[in-house]
Amino acid sequence: MATQQYTITYGRDRANAIFTDAMTRMYGLVALGVVTTAATIWIGDMVGVGRFVLGMGWIGMLASIALIFGTLFAANGAIRRGNIALATGLYLAFTAIWGLFLSPILIAYTTSMIGLAFVFTGGLFVAMSIVGWTTKRDLTKLGPMLLFGLIGMIVVGLVNSLLIGSSGLFLVINIVLLPIFMALTVWETKQMKQLAQQAAMSGDSGAASQVAVMGSIGLYLNVINMFMIVLSLLGFASND
């Protein structure tokens, strides 16, 4: 932990405790979010919520997307206001809604394929997070570049989905998106580590808690998107 680069205005032991608690909470929330999503995928499959929503066509799809983004924006708003308990609850609600949204999509894949994608994604996430944690390089400019590339790929994906319908272009989009989310994991890990260090050095446990929840949202999204991309690539390779 490279806390020595910041001016310490609080006891070092207390600063270390604040930093450790923030990072532990962040990764714990990412893991809890994944577990929550897995649970609601199973529940959604059992009760048919996801199939019902998709059966409504574009109205159901748009309503689901609106609910997902609405919960995400509400969680970020709670973080900015410093209401960590509310932000955490909204984050978990966000991960639960994702599970219901994904449940009908995963029906197209075998259990073994889903398990392989989960293991592979977990390995990628751990590896990229370690890189972000340990790298000494300045990654400040990397984030905006990656977000710009991500938006571009999303636009291309929507055009392909609505107008073109090319399976080849779908494959290319996923191949490009995977390293983008891998790099975002590296960048976000380093950013959250630095923000937690700054909060810890000033003894601001509240700010450190905000960093933990904020970081968990970003890293969770990276995990989920990497999982879906890997699953799509496995399905494409097996012609499933």
N, C-alpha and C positions, 0 to 999 in steps of 0.2 A: 504493500500500500504506500504509494508515493505521496504521503501527506506533508512531507518536509518542504514541498515547493510552495506551500501557502503559509501566510503569516498566522501563527496560532494566537488567538485572542482568548482561548479557553483552555482548561486543563487538558493535557495530551491524553490522559487515560479516558476522560469523559468524551473527548473528541473521537477517539478510536471506537468507543462504545456506540456513539451516535452513528458513525459511519457504518460499522458492522451491522447494526440493527437495521439501517436503511437498506443496505444491499441484501441482507438476509430476507427482509420483508419483500423486497422487489422480486427476487427469484421465487420466493414462496408463493407470492400472488400469481406469478406466471404459471407455476405448477398447478396451483389451485384452479386457475382459470381453465387450463387444459383438462383437468379432471372434471370440472363442471360442464364443459362442452361435451366431453365424452358421455357423461351421465345423461345430458339432455338429448344427445343424439340417440341414445338407447330408448329414452322415454318417448321421444318424438316418433321413433320407429314403431314402438309398441302401441301408442294411441293414435297414430296416423295424423298428427298435427301438421307435419311438414307436407305430407301428400295432400292434405286438405287445402293448405295455403297455395301450393303449386297448382292445384286443380282449379283455382280461381283465375289462373292465367296471369296476365300482366298486372292486373289489379293486386293480386296476392303477392306477386314478386315485388312490386313497387312499395306496397304496404310493409313488407318485411324489411326492405332496404331502409325505408324511412324510420322504422322502429329501431333498427340497428344503429343508424347514424344519430338518431335522436338521443338514444341512451348514451352513445359515445360522447356527444357534445355536452350532455348533462353532466357526465362524469368529469370531463375536463373543466367545466364550469365550477363544479364543487371543489376540484383541486385548487383552482385559482383563488377561491374564497377561503381556502384552508379548512374546509369541512372534510376531513379525511375519512371519517366513518361513512358519511353519505357517498363520497367518491368511491370508496371500496365496495359498498353495496351496489352502486350503479355499475361498477366494473364487472362484478360477478353476474349481475343481471345481463350485461352486455355479452358475456361469455356464454351464458345460458341460452340467450336468443340465437347466438351463432349456432349452437348445437341443434336447435329446432330447425334452423334454416338449412343446415347441412344434412340432416337425417335422410331426406328423400334423395339427395344427390349421391350418397354413399351406397344406396341400394344397387347401383350399377356396378359395384366392385365386389370382388370376393373378400372374404375375411382375411385370407392370407396376404392378399395384396394390400389391404388396409393396414395390417400389422407390419408388413415390410416398409410401407411408406412412413408409418409412425416411428419405427426404429431408425430409419435413415434420416428422417427429419430431426429426431432427437440428437443424433450424432452431429448433424450439421449445425444445429443450434449451439450445442455445447462447444464445438470447435470454434465457431465464429465468435462466441461470447468470450472465450479464452483469448482469442486474438485481440478483441477489443479491450479486454481488461489489461493485457500485458504490453500492448504496443506503445511505443514512445513517440510515434509520429503524430503530427498535428492533423487531425481529421476534420477540422472546422468547416472547410470548404466542400468536403465530400457530401455532407447531408443534403444541401440544396441541389447539387448535381444529381444525386440519386432520386430525390423526390421529383425532379423535372423529368428524368427518364421514366419513372414509375407512372407519372401522369400521361406521358406520351404513349406508353404501352397500354394503359387502360383505355385511352381513346381509340387506339388501333384495334384493341380487343372488342370494343363495343361496335365499331364499324364492321368488323369481321362477323360478329354475332348477328347483327341486325341486317346487314346488306350483302355481305360476300359469302359467308358460310364455308370458308376454305379450311379444311382440316390441316393442310400443310402450313398455312399461316397461323393457325391455332398452335401447332407444334412449335413454330419459331417464336411466337409470343411467350410461351411457357419457358422455352430454353433461355430467352433473354431475361425473363422476370426472376428466375431462380437466383442467379448471381446478384441481381439487384437487392433482393430481400436478404441474401447472405451478407452483402456489404452493409445494408441498413442495420443488421444485427450488430456488426462490428462497430459501426459509427454510434449507434444508440447506447451500446454498452459503455463505450468510452465517455460519451457525453454525460450519462447518468452517474458514472463513477466520479467524474470531475465535479459535477454539481453537488453530489453527496459529500465529497471532500470539503468543498467550500462551506457548505452548511455546517458540517461537523467542526471545522476549524473556528467558526464563529459561535459554536455552541447552540445553534438554532435547530433543535430537534424537530420542530414543526416543519421547517423547510425541508429537512431531510426526509420526513414522512411524506411530504408532497412529492419529492423526487421519486420515492419508492413506488407510489401508486402511478405516477405519470410514466415512469419507466416500465412498469409492468404492462401497461396498456400497449405501448409501442412494441415491446418484445413479444407479447402475446400475439399481436397482429402479424408479426414476422413469422412466428411459429406456425400459425394457422395457414397463412398464405403459402409458406414453403411446403407444408403438408399437402395442401390441395394441388400445388404444382407438381410435386413428386408423384402424387397419386395419379394425376392426369397423364404424366409422362409414362408411368408404368402401364396405365390402361392403353395408351397409344401404342406402346411397344408390344403389348399382347393382343392388340386389335380388339380390346374389350369395349 
